[in-house]
Amino acid sequence: METKLTKSTDKEHKIKLESSILHAIWSANEVHAGSEALIEVKTLFVGEGGKIKITGKSEKGKKLGKLTGKVYGNGFSGKLTIPDKIKPGDKAYFKVKLSGLGVSAESNRVPIRPKIEISNMKWDKQEARRGDILKLSADIEGVRDEAEVKVIIYEHDQDGNHDKIVEIPTNVKNKKIEVEWEYEYHEDTDEIPSQEEMKKYGKNYNPPEYFFTLKIDDQEYGKEQESGLLLFKDWVEIYLDDETGKPMADEKYELHLPDGSKREGTLNSDGYAREEGIPPGEIAFEFPDLEDFSLYNTDND
């Protein structure tokens, strides 16, 4: 909207700016029964904290809920819940009213799709090691074929502060999604607490665990870890030689792992051993038959 000033510029003038609604839109190009849909309203010349009222409707006269709030920065966003029982084939829109300003508008209209049903969210393995190729899959009802889906992988946190690891875009095919993810452990193992450190807080060490969710339009499914938790296990290699560089064969070793457990073994004829399926983090190792060998710490990354 243009505002033209035709009066002289060497005097002080008062002008009246008309409040208006620039647009009122749905964030997605369709909505689904039983889900929340994001809306956005942009205004012009509306004071900070101006009251706004949103009323959701369908073309066939169904109510889609109400929202009230305040405009800040000439904008407002929120969510309208589309009822479970609303039938596909209808179209959704919403009315906007700026209280006290006498300004109103209607949004665009978007088709209402069936309720989204997600099932069989799963990993193809229960444990992962570095470099493993994992397959993630789920069955999806109520979404058109080729619809875009984001697969979001989180590292599970016991306190609920889950860390997002990666987002993988994919598309629905034959009511199903399936993606592959190559697992790599990228965390700094120096930051992983040892079992002794965990004991100070009355907790036990837990190796990293992961779950995934599916994001369709503005709705995220699987936040209750319906995919199940993927457990990460690592490996460590041990090599021992003498001061001349000759491998020390058949020496016994002990590994003290981050979860408080201990493993024992014997090096082969090349002074080498490899232990699989251990948690990441600080490892203490020792060779009990070597008097001059003290306890050493290392990270299995």
Secondary structure by P-SEA (a helix, b strand, c coil): cbbbbcccccbbbbbbbbbbbcccccccccccccbbbbbbbbbcccccccbbbbbbbcccccccbbbbbbbccccccbbbbbbccccccbbbbbbbbbcccccccccbbbbbbcbbbbcccccccccccccccccccccccccccccbbbbbbbcccccccccccbbbbbbbcccbbbbbbbccccccccccccaaaaaaacbbbbcccbbbbbbcccccccccccccbbbbbbbbbbbbbcccccccccccbbbbccccbbbbbbbccccccccccccccbbbbbbcccccccbbbbbcc
